[in-house]
Structure formats: structure tokens, C-alpha cells
Amino acid sequence: MSEVSQSGVVGNWFYALWKFSRPHTIIGTSLSVLGLYLIAVAVSNGSDSQFSIPNSLFPVLGAWLACLAGNIYIVGLNQLEDVAIDKINKPHLPLASGEFSRRTGQLIVGATCILALVLAWISGPFLFGMVAISLAIGTAYSLPPIRLKRFPFWAALCIFSVRGAIVNLGLFLHFNWVLEQNRLIPAAVWVLTLFILVFTFAIAIFKDIPDMEGDLQYNITTFTIKLGKHTVFKLALWVLTLCYAGMILVGVLRLAEVNFEFLVITHLLALGVMWWRTRKVDLQDKSAIARFYQFIWKLFFLEYLIFPTACLLA
């Protein structure tokens, strides 16, 4: 095999791994690590800690790698158990398309599970607890005989409890420990956690709208199947609106740990853009639904940039 063809094979394998890792979740995980670190730095200003912030960058890297490995384990396990469904709903994924064999998927999932736990154990007790709980819930979500994704309420609870509460609180406690701060979780972190908790509920119910065909065929009950596309679409929009309205209210009430002008203006803009984008969504067009779902994820990413910035500007 020529050198060019070998590099092409290697490149294709890594591209398949990138798809296997579900890039939007990888980006979300990365930004949550960065965002919670910046919030921990912001609220530590003026404290008596002698810890050097630059020296905390190595623990941040460890936390990021542990979270990435855990992320790949969770989404990879879901793909291993959903190959038949994904051949209908997401045929581009590596296991469904045949780019990865089942054995390859199992090796990646097993290796990332071990890597996540080892890195988290080395990094600190709060990170280990957060990663271990997240992996346990992710396993219960996908793996028979429990397979909580079969039940709409429990499926949504798994997703927003991990993304909303466990990740945000666990990461802050970890960085608080790394920065040698002896303080309780501040109001700003609780505000962000509540926002992400409710926001992720909207993601959890919206994600099944474009997957209705495969879910019906394989008896996966979702809110979309029970309530219909239009109802779930509107419910998700109003849940997201509630999130932004709540954050705007926090700004109006002038929470001491955030810059209220920045918080109000950015969330008003995000809310306006979201409703403007809804005009282009045709619920009979699967690709249009998928594009709006990715747009919701971009709003999710944006929050982990906006809110820490508001804290740093306070």
C-alpha cells in the first residue's frame, strides 16, 4: 500500500472516530469544562488562596480529557446498542454505515471508560465522583436490561440530570478544590446549573423529533411519538424561552456575581435569534428539523461562553 493510500486510510479512520464521538456533544463537554473553570476563577478573585492559577491549567487539561473520554464512552455505548435503529435514523454513524465493526466500537467504548475513570481518579475526588456517576447513568440509559431510553421520562431525566446538574456542580467543585478555595457553591453556579438543567430538557425532548421513524419501528417510546412533532416542537421552544427569560430576570435583579447589562443584552439577543430561526423550520422536512436541532446545540455552546464572561466582567 502506498504512503498516500495509507495516510488516507488513517485519515478516514480518525474521521469515523470523530463521527462516533458525536462532535456536538464533544464541543458541549469541552465548553462546559472551560466555562466552569472560568467561573471558578472569577469567583475566586479577592480570596486568600495562594494557589497560582497558571498552575491549575494542568488539572484543567486532566479534567477535560477525563470528560472527553467519558463522553465518548456514553455516546459510543448508545451506538453499540442502537445499530439497527441508527441504520434508519442516523445511517451516517460509523457502526450503522459499516465504517467501524462492532468489535472496534466495543474496544473504543471499553478503552474510553477505563481512561475516563483513571484520569478522573488521578485528578481529584470531585471529578472522579462526577465522572463515575455520569458513566453509571449513561450505562443505565443505553444498556439492557435497564435501557432507560425506552421510557420518555427516564430518558429525559438521564440526559438533563447529567448535562445539567452533575456536570456543572461536579466540575465547579473540582475546580474549586483545585484552586484551593474553601467556599460553598456560589449563586452564579446554581443559576447556570438551573439554566442548563432546563435547557437540556428541551434538547432531550427535541432530539427525538427527527428520529421518529426508527423509534417507532423498534418500539422506543418518546415524547414525539406520544404527543406528536408539532406539540413537542412548541414545548421545546417555550422551555427554551423560559430559560432565557429566567436568565434575563437574574440580570434585572442584579446578581452580584455577574455583569447584569451583559447578561440581559446577550440573552435578549439569543432569544430573539432563536424565535427568528423558527420561521424556517418545516416539521415535514427531516433535514430542516435536524438543522434546527443543531442550532439549539449552538445556543447551548454559547451559554458556556456568555455566562462565564458575565462572571469575569462582574
N, C-alpha and C positions, 0 to 999 in steps of 0.2 A: 504494500500500500504506500502510495506516495506521501511525502510530508504534507502536501496541501490537503489531500483527502483525509489524512489522519487528523489534522487540525480542524477540518470540517466536522468530522465525527465527534471530536471532543467538544467543539462549539455547540453542536446540536444537542449533545447530552446535557451540557450546562443550561442550555435554553429550556430543555424539557424539565430540568430540576427547578428552574425559575418558575415555570408554569405550575409545577407540582406544589411549590411553596405558596401559591396563591398570592401574587405580588401585592394586591391591595391590602391584604392582612399584614404582610411583611412591613409595608410602609406605615400602616397604622401602629404596629407594635414599636417600630423604630422611633416614631414621633412621640409615642406615649413615654418611652424611656427618656428621651431628650426633654420633653415638656415637664415631667415630674422632677427631673434633676434641676432644671432652671427654676422651678417654683421653690424647691428646697433651698437653692442658693439665694433666691430673692427674700424668703422669709428668715434666712439666717443672718442677713445684714444687721450689723449692730450688736450681734451676740458676743458672748465672751469666749467663744470657741477659738482655740489656737490652731485648728486644723487648716492646712493650706488647701484652698480649693483646687489649684492645679494638680495637687497630689491625688485628688479624688477622681481624676479622669480615668485612671486605670480601673478602679472599681466600676465606673460607668460603662467602660468597654466590656467588662465581665458580665455586668447585668444585661447589656444589650445582646451579647452573644448567647447568654442563657435563655433570654426571652425569644430570640430568633429561633433557636433550636426547639424550644417548647412549642412555638407557633407552627413550625414545620411538622412536628410530631402530631399535633392536633388536626391540622388540615389534611395531612397525609393519611392518618388513620381513617378519617372520614371518607377519603377517596378509595382506600382499600376495601371498605365495606359497601361502597356505592358504585362499583364499576358498571353494573348493568343499568342503573338509573342515570349515571353520567353519560352513557352512550346515547341517551335520548336528550338529556338536559344540557350537558356540557361535553360534547364529543371531542373538543379540543384538548381536554386534560390528558396528560401522558398515559395514564393507565387505561382510560377509555379509548384512546386512539391507538394504543399498542406501542407507543414510543418507549414506555417502560414495561417490563414484565412484572408480574405480581411479586416475584422474588425480589426484584430490585426495589420495588415500593416497600416491601417488608424490611429490607436491610436499611433503607433510609429512615424509616419510621423508628426502628429499633435503635439505630445509632443516635438519632437526634434526641430520643427520650433519655438515653443514658447521658449524653453530652449535656443536656439541659440540667439534669439533676446534679451532675458532678460540678459544673460551673457554678450553679446556684449555691451548692454546699460550700464550695471554696469561698464564694463572695460574701456570704453572711447569712445569719439566721432568718431575717425577714424575707430576703429574696428567696431562700430555699423554701420557706413556708408558702410564699406566693406561687412559685413555680410548681411545687408539689400539688397544691390544691387545684391549680389550673389544669394540670395534666390529668388529675383524677376526674375532674368534671368533664374534660374533653373526651376521656376514655368512656365515661358513662354515656355521653352524648351519642357516640357512634357505635360502640362495640356491643354486640349481642352477648348475653340475653337482655341486658338492661335497655340499651339503644333508645335513649330518651328522645331522640329526634323524631320518633314516631308519634309523639304527643305534642300538640301545638304549645300548650302552656309550659311544659317542662323543657321543650326545645328552646323557646324564647328565654326562659329563666336561666338556662345554662349559658347562653350567649351573652345576655346583658349582665349577669352576675360576674362573669369572668372579666369581660371588657370594661364593665362599668365600675364595680366595687373592688374586686380582688386585685386587679392590675394597678389601679390608681392608688389605693390605700397601701398595698404592699410595696409598690415602688417608692412612694413617699417615705414610708417607714424605713425602707432600706437606705435611701439617700440621707435621711435624717440621721440614721445610725452612722453612715459613712462620714458625714460632716461633723460627727460628734456633737450633735445637738440634743439636749435633754428637754424636749418640749412636746406637748400634745399635738395632735393633728390640727392645724390651723383651719379657720373658717374657709379660706380660699380653696383648700384641698377638698373640703366637704362640698363646696359649691361646684367645683369641677367634676367631682365624683357623681353628684346627683345629675348634672347635665349629661355626662357621658352615659350614665345608667339609663336614663330615659331615652336618649338619642339612640343607644344601641338596641333598645326595644324596637324602635322604628325600623332599624336596619334588619333586625331579626324577623319581623313580620313581612317586610318588603322583599327580602331576598327570595322568597318562595313564589312571588308572582310570575317571573319568567320560567319557573321550573314546574309549573302546574301539570304539564303533560306526563312527565316521567313520574312525578309523585303519585298521580292518580293510578298509573299502571302498576306501581309497586306498593300500593296501599300505605303511602306515607301521608298521614293526615296533617294538613297545615291550615292556618287561618285563611289562606287564599281559597282552599278547597271548601272550607266550611262556610265562609262569608262571601266569597266572590272577589274578583280582581278589583272592581270599582270601589267596593267598601274598604278593602284593605289599603288601597292606594290613598284614599281620602283619610283614613285613620292614621296612616303613617305621616301624611302631610301635617295633620293637626297636632300629632305628637311632637313633631319637629318644631312646629310653630310654638308650642308650649315651652319647649326647651329654650328657644331664643327669647321668648317673652320673659321667661324666668331670669335669664342672664341679664337682659336689659333692666329688669326690676332691681337686680343686685347692684347694677351700676347706678341707678337712680337713688337707691338707698345709701350709696357711697360706702361700700365695704372698705375698711381702712387698708386692706392688703392689696387692693387693685386700683389702677387708674380708671376712675369712673367714666371720664369722657371717652377714652379709647375703647373701653368695654362697650359702651352704649352705641357708639358710632359704628364699630365693626360688626356688631350683631344685628343692628338695623339693616346694614348693607347686605349681610349674608342672608337674612330673612327675605329681603326684597328680591335678591337674585334667585333664591330658591323658588319663590312663587312665580317669578317671571319664567323660569325654566319649565314649570309645569304645563305651560301652554303648548309645548312641543311634544308632549307625551301622548302617544296613541296606544291605548291599552290593548289594542288588537295587534300591535306590532311588537313582537318579542324583542327585536333589536333596540327599539326605542325605549322599552322598559328597562332593558339591560344598561343602556347608556345613562338613564336617569338614576339607576341604582349605583352606578359608578360615580355619578355626580354627588350622590348622598355621601359616599365614602370620601370624596374630596372635601366636603364640608366637615366631615369627621376629622380628617387630617388637619384642616385649617384651624380647628379649635385648639389643637395641641401647639399651635404657633401663636394664636391670638391671646389665649388666656395667660400663658406664661409671660408673654410680652407685657400684658396689663399688670402683672405682678412685679415685673422688673421695673416698670415705669412708675410704680406707686411711690 
